[in-house]
Amino acid sequence: MSRRSLAPLLLAGTTLVALTGCTSGQQAGPPPVVVAQPRPVDPAVLLAEGDRLAATGDLYAAIDSYMAARRAAPTHADAAARLGLTLAEQGRHAEALPHLKDAERARRDDLAIVRVLVNALLALERPGEANAHLAPALAQHPEDARLWNASGIAADMMGDSTGAATAYRTGLAAAPDNLSLKVNLALSRFASGDAEGASMAATAAGLSMAEVESRANRLIAYRSRTLGPATMAAGAKLGTVPEAPPMVALALPPVRVQELPPVTPAPAPPPAVAASAPEAAPEPKIGDAAAQSSTDVMPPAETAPVHAPSPQIAAAPVAEAGSAAVAADPVAAPAAPTAAPAAAPESQTVVAGADAPPPAAAPVNDRP
């Protein structure tokens, strides 16, 4: 390959290396922003706040609080019951119905939930479905006058005046002073053509016959609209029938939030105490490095045994002044004679090695 053919390859390699060097030197971007999530609120706290707002009459704010509790705990029966009940109290029965059904499935024995669910179904003109919930409730609570009142209204809406009168009278037997039962019995009797019975019931309820006729005509118009003109036979003598109102004008007292059992928020857990971090060990000083390495890292060195001198071996004597002082090893060296060795002549030179320094000069012996 010629030099001309290699030139483009070398130029491309140089460009690639240059670009790689540029990208590798770039700094990393800022770290991603972490948004702290709010701590979940106890649904019982939201329900208690909603109850407080409902007691003051601020139903819109109470609904907001109940709705927040419902979102926090979708299966919470108290949240579903309170939200549905407050919506129904505002006349928003269609919105309340799914929440009330959820609450009724969770707590079938709660009379307040059954009452408000039946009331919502009657307001939505669904008396047959209301009866389906009333039958088991009345079987368990035959003394409940409000359930009998709702049962009579359902019968009147379906054109059963006899069944309605029976339900009203059964409720009055359990609660003789219940005004709603007295009013509804008078209206039902008038709509069925029983003028004498209507007059007696109106007197017991404290109503005038003119008021009874005005309200009963609404019931007759409802029957005509939903059941057909055949139901007008009893009310044909009443004169002109007004247009059917969206709801039946029978006495149906609402269910209040105060009728539900109160919800007590769980006590707040004690604040968590942060565990104290263990104290860091002090950094060793430079002068203690040897001591630390010998005590913490390396195992203790074994001490060589010390041999006591044998009593049979005499210690070597120390040379007199002017001679080299050499201590004999009592263990390794053999026993030395008692006489000291003679001094080396002055002319003798001891060569220790090629790199060793010259030995010191021997002292001059001044003795004669």
Beta strands, then each sheet from edge to edge (+ up, - down):
end
